[in-house]
Amino acid sequence: MAGRYNENPFAEEANVNPFANGSSTRGSTVDIPLDSAKDLKREKELNAREADLRRREAEVKRIEEALAGAGVVIEERNWPPCLPIIHHDIANEIPIHLQKMQYVAFTTFLGLGACFLWNLMSTTALWLKGGDVGAWFFAVLYLFGFPAAYYSWYRPLYRAMRTDSALKFGWFFLCYSIHIVFCVLAAVAPPFIFRANSLTGFVNAFNLIGWNSIIGIFFFLGAGFFTLESVISIWVVQV
């Protein structure tokens, strides 16, 4: 009988605490993964940048609208496509009935640059064959006529076509007339106006063909280029 009561019902049982394995301790904290914290920070930075970009876009749009309302035309450089230097968009900005004239005028603008380049090549060949270095120096100076043509008559014509400005048209015809006179004289190249052999005109070509046939042919071709430039330019003002 005594054996029945040997076991104390109030005795503590061993290992009855489910938390006794130490897997959780008092005062422990939950660790947030470091990657999640970085992602939150990055997201905040991106949101801030996006808000700043929207603010800037709104400011730029407001300025563009104000300029457009004041009649100011914003010209974005888009030509040549490989290295944009000027703004040029005949198809979208010039009235259809004026586009043909604008395209031909643009052709004469590019043609003038080609004439000057050929002229430099020809005078360089002449210099290498023992020609006058002064003529070559003048040929280099003529290259500045290409950007001068853009600012003096091509851009004024482009803007006149776009805005129908009588003042710009008048300026264009004045400067373009000077351009035509120069091209006609360059095709002839009289020595009393230009330095001898500085331009590939017919006078210089005839003088050089007997001295060196290759150089003479170069000069004859250059004279032909200036002649063609003159003819097309005259057609532009007659349209």
C-alpha positions, 0 to 999 in steps of 0.5 A: 500500500505504501508503494502507491504513495511513494510518487509525489503528485506535486513533484516537478517533472523534468523537461516539461518546459517547452521553451527550455531548449533555449531557442528563444530568449527573453528580450530577443529581437527580430532581425530584418534582412540587410538586402530588404533594408537596401531595397527600401533605401533604393526605392526611396531614392528612385522615387525621389529622383522620379519626382525631381524629373517630373518637376523638371519636365513640368518646368521645361514644358512651362518655359517652352509654352511661355516662349511659344506664346511670345513667338519665340521658335525653339530650334533643336539641332538635328542635322547632320544626323551623325553630328547635329550642328544645325536645325533643319526640317524642311518636310515638317516646317516649310509649306509644301508649295515652297519646299521645292525651292528650299530643297534646291537652295539647300542643294546650292548651299551644300554644293558651295561647300563641295566647290570649296573642298574641291578647290582646296584639293586642287590647289593642294595638288598644285602646291605639292607640284611646286605651285605658289603656297600663297594660292593654297593659303587663299584656298583655305580662307575660301573655306570660311565662305561655307559657314558664312553662306549658312548664316548670311543667306541659307538660314535667313531663307529657311526662317523666311519660308517658315515665318513668311517674313518679308524682311528675311526674304529681302536679306536673303535676296541681297546676300544670295545675289552676292553669292551668285556673283562670287560663283560666276567670278570663281568659275572664270577666276580672273587674275585681276580679282582673285590671286592667281591659281587660288580658284579653280576657274577656267582662266587658271585651268587654261594656264595650267593644262600645258604645264601639268595636265593632271593639275589642269584637269583638276582645275577644269573640273573645279571650274565646271563645279562653280559653273553648275553652282552658278546656274542652279543658284540663278534658278533659285532666285527665278522661281 
